Amino acid sequence: MTAPNNNRSIPDLFGDAFTQFAKLISNEFELARAEMSDKLGQVGRAAAMIGAGAVILIPGLVVLLMAAAAALVEHGFSSSVAYLIVGGCTTGIAAALIGFGANRLSPETLKPEMTIEQMQRDKEAAGEMIR
């Protein structure tokens, strides 16, 4: 085995630094791609859950709303007022559920935080290498 050469030229050092920097950038792109793939999978799973929940909920909700309207009619409300009350309450609940689902798909929750954090560290490391 030969001893490592500690007397390397400046062009060799810059060449090695450039090669390592290129590898670093390549690794960052791989990390970003993996993280975005994970985030897209998260979006797909969230959308599937919302869709499945909506499909299962609709028949049960129709029956419950009809029962609620019938109960209001039995307590002295006219049919039109009973349906208006039940429809208004249902619309409010639906709006809240849609809001919660949309919040889970917001750009802030899908931001590739690990990649951004790693790139910030790499930027600082590259700045240190240049000094």
C-alpha positions in Angstrom: 0.0 0.0 0.0 1.2 3.4 -0.8 0.8 6.4 1.5 -1.8 9.0 0.4 -0.4 11.9 -1.5 -0.9 15.0 0.7 0.7 17.3 -1.9 -2.2 17.5 -4.3 -2.4 20.4 -6.8 -5.1 23.0 -6.6 -6.7 21.9 -9.9 -6.9 18.3 -8.4 -8.5 19.7 -5.2 -11.0 21.8 -7.3 -11.7 18.7 -9.5 -12.4 16.6 -6.4 -14.6 19.3 -4.9 -16.5 19.6 -8.1 -17.0 15.9 -8.4 -18.3 15.7 -4.8 -20.5 18.7 -5.4 -22.0 17.0 -8.5 -22.6 13.8 -6.4 -24.3 15.9 -3.7 -26.6 17.5 -6.3 -27.4 14.1 -7.7 -28.2 12.8 -4.3 -30.4 15.9 -3.6 -32.4 15.2 -6.7 -32.9 11.6 -5.7 -34.1 12.7 -2.3 -36.4 15.2 -3.8 -37.8 12.6 -6.2 -38.3 10.1 -3.4 -40.0 12.6 -1.1 -42.3 13.9 -3.9 -43.2 10.3 -4.7 -44.1 9.8 -1.1 -46.2 13.0 -1.0 -48.0 12.1 -4.2 -48.8 8.7 -2.7 -50.2 10.5 0.4 -52.4 12.6 -1.9 -53.7 9.5 -3.7 -54.5 7.7 -0.4 -56.2 10.8 1.0 -58.3 11.2 -2.2 -59.2 7.5 -2.1 -60.3 7.7 1.5 -62.4 10.8 0.8 -64.0 9.1 -2.2 -64.7 5.8 -0.3 -66.1 7.7 2.6 -68.5 9.7 0.4 -69.7 6.6 -1.4 -70.4 4.7 1.8 -71.9 7.8 3.5 -74.5 8.7 0.9 -77.1 6.0 1.4 -76.9 6.2 5.2 -77.1 10.0 5.2 -80.2 10.0 2.9 -82.0 7.7 5.4 -81.0 9.7 8.4 -82.0 13.0 6.8 -85.4 11.6 5.9 -85.9 10.4 9.4 -84.8 13.8 10.8 -87.3 15.6 8.5 -90.0 13.1 9.5 -89.4 13.8 13.2 -89.6 17.5 12.7 -92.9 17.1 10.8 -94.2 14.9 13.7 -93.3 17.8 16.1 -95.4 20.3 14.2 -93.2 21.7 11.5 -94.5 21.9 8.0 -92.8 19.5 5.5 -91.0 22.3 3.7 -89.7 23.9 6.8 -88.5 20.5 8.2 -86.7 19.7 4.9 -85.1 23.2 4.9 -83.8 22.8 8.5 -82.4 19.3 7.8 -80.9 20.5 4.5 -79.3 23.5 6.1 -77.7 21.5 8.9 -76.5 18.9 6.4 -74.9 21.6 4.2 -73.0 23.0 7.2 -71.6 19.6 8.1 -70.7 18.8 4.5 -68.8 22.2 4.2 -66.8 21.4 7.4 -65.9 18.0 6.1 -64.8 19.3 2.7 -62.7 22.0 4.5 -60.9 19.4 6.6 -60.2 17.2 3.5 -59.0 20.2 1.5 -56.7 21.2 4.4 -55.0 17.9 4.3 -54.2 18.5 0.6 -52.8 22.0 1.1 -49.5 22.9 -0.4 -48.0 23.5 3.0 -48.6 19.9 4.1 -47.2 18.6 0.8 -44.0 20.7 0.8 -40.8 18.5 0.6 -39.5 19.7 4.0 -36.6 17.2 4.2 -35.3 18.1 0.8 -35.5 21.8 1.5 -33.7 21.4 4.8 -31.0 19.2 3.3 -30.5 21.7 0.4 -30.1 24.5 3.0 -27.4 22.4 4.8 -25.7 21.7 1.5 -25.7 25.4 0.6 -24.0 26.2 3.8 -21.5 23.3 3.3 -20.7 24.5 -0.2 -20.2 28.0 1.2 -17.7 26.6 3.7 -15.8 24.8 0.9 -15.4 28.0 -1.1 -13.9 29.9 1.9 
